[in-house]
Amino acid sequence: MKARNFNYVRPAGLAEILSLLERHGEGAVPLAGGQSLLATLNMRLSSPELLVDLGGAEDLKYISLERDEIVIGALTTHAEVLSSPIVQKGLPLVAEAVRHVAHVAIRNRGTIGGSLAYADPAAELPACAVALGATIVVGSSRGNRTVAAESFFKGMFATALKPGELILSVRFPAQQRERRWAFSELSRRRGDFAIAGMAAVADTKKATITDARVVYFGCVERPTLARRVAEGMCGKTLPLADSAWIGEAVQADITPLDSPGWRGSTKLQLATVLTRRALHTMQESSLGIDWA
Ligand SMILES: Cc1cc2nc3c(=O)[nH]c(=O)nc-3n(C[C@H](O)[C@H](O)[C@H](O)COP(=O)(O)OP(=O)(O)OC[C@H]3O[C@@H](n4cnc5c(N)ncnc54)[C@H](O)[C@@H]3O)c2cc1C
């Protein structure tokens, strides 16, 4: 199939992009790396009147450390995130997760803003944003607002973005000393979207977990915080001596639905296995650093 006819424009900068998005409302769609959008156009799942190419907004391409936050501009590619020393040092969970995003060619063009806006339930970066308690900075010609990642993802391919709005950046709290992390996913082949995945961070005192955030993706409609699993982790010492409680906690937190080729009960079992593995590897995960 081929895409329906559309107009294309590549404005020179952010102000012009935002003004076009405002003027055309739902008829205009931003184009970042095109790795997901072009497929949806060709399959006629989306038929905008106007594609607004973000490529001219060079100022949305950066990774910076601002006090204890790492800020990544929306147009930063997955490949740039992967090779960034700031990310490797200060966001080890993201550095690990992005290795699982597709293949080199897609990572060279796909962007972090596109991944968050597209909100594929099996995507790695939205799950990391929720696990780390990141904030998404959204802009329009009326001004900027911030949305906690936890409230940003509304459902399958659905976000809190309103017509005319653009993701400008994402702000991640940098890895602190005594914070451990774990990332794990199962997919048919390396680089495929996850059937089930998990991203987690845990604050520790000596080796005892004092606080934790655990997020499932792939097997659920949107990145989902697992409160019972997190509660179960708190007070336990690494390495975990007992993992018998995990199955019941995962079942209380998520209810995977059947999908072509996969029963919901199988995905639940996979999520339980991943959780067990991830929590055991948490012991070895690098500890954070002092940013002060
Ligand atoms: C074969 C294949 C395998 C893949 N495997 C994976 C995988 O394993 N894991 C994974 O996470 N992803 C995977 N992807 C998707 C890839 O990560 C894309 O890069 C990502 O989903 C979209 O990024 P993009 O920059 O290409 O966005 P685009 O395709 O340009 O845009 C996607 C959507 O986001 C909107 N958008 C883009 N940027 C913004 C912005 N700044 N503000 C608001 N809206 C915006 C667009 O309007 C569009 O609706 C795969 C893609 C392919 C083709």
The ligand as a Gaussian input file, in Angstrom:
#p B3LYP/6-31G(d) Opt

LIG

0 1
 C       11.615000      -2.713000      12.174000
 C       11.444000      -1.801000      13.354000
 C       11.707000      -2.307000      14.613000
 C       11.559000      -1.483000      15.721000
 N       11.827000      -2.004000      16.959000
 C       11.690000      -1.226000      18.038000
 C       11.968000      -1.734000      19.336000
 O       12.366000      -2.883000      19.537000
 N       11.774000      -0.890000      20.394000
 C       11.345000       0.404000      20.227000
 O       11.195000       1.120000      21.212000
 N       11.105000       0.905000      19.019000
 C       11.262000       0.135000      17.923000
 N       10.998000       0.668000      16.688000
 C       10.522000       2.066000      16.594000
 C       11.670000       3.051000      16.666000
 O       12.189000       3.083000      17.966000
 C       11.221000       4.481000      16.335000
 O       12.379000       5.202000      16.340000
 C       10.273000       5.185000      17.294000
 O        9.120000       4.468000      17.581000
 C        9.746000       6.475000      16.686000
 O       10.756000       7.392000      16.584000
 P       10.894000       8.297000      15.308000
 O       11.808000       9.404000      15.670000
 O       11.244000       7.479000      14.138000
 O        9.411000       8.940000      15.177000
 P        8.468000       9.096000      13.930000
 O        8.262000       7.799000      13.252000
 O        8.906000      10.246000      13.090000
 O        7.137000       9.539000      14.689000
 C        6.395000       8.621000      15.466000
 C        5.167000       9.348000      16.035000
 O        5.575000      10.285000      17.013000
 C        5.186000      11.613000      16.634000
 N        6.317000      12.459000      17.031000
 C        7.617000      12.311000      16.685000
 N        8.386000      13.190000      17.343000
 C        7.557000      13.922000      18.115000
 C        7.746000      14.976000      19.053000
 N        8.961000      15.475000      19.336000
 N        6.663000      15.491000      19.669000
 C        5.417000      14.982000      19.421000
 N        5.168000      13.990000      18.545000
 C        6.225000      13.466000      17.920000
 C        4.944000      11.558000      15.142000
 O        4.018000      12.535000      14.737000
 C        4.385000      10.155000      14.995000
 O        3.030000      10.121000      15.359000
 C       11.146000      -0.120000      15.566000
 C       10.902000       0.390000      14.283000
 C       11.050000      -0.429000      13.184000
 C       10.800000       0.150000      11.817000

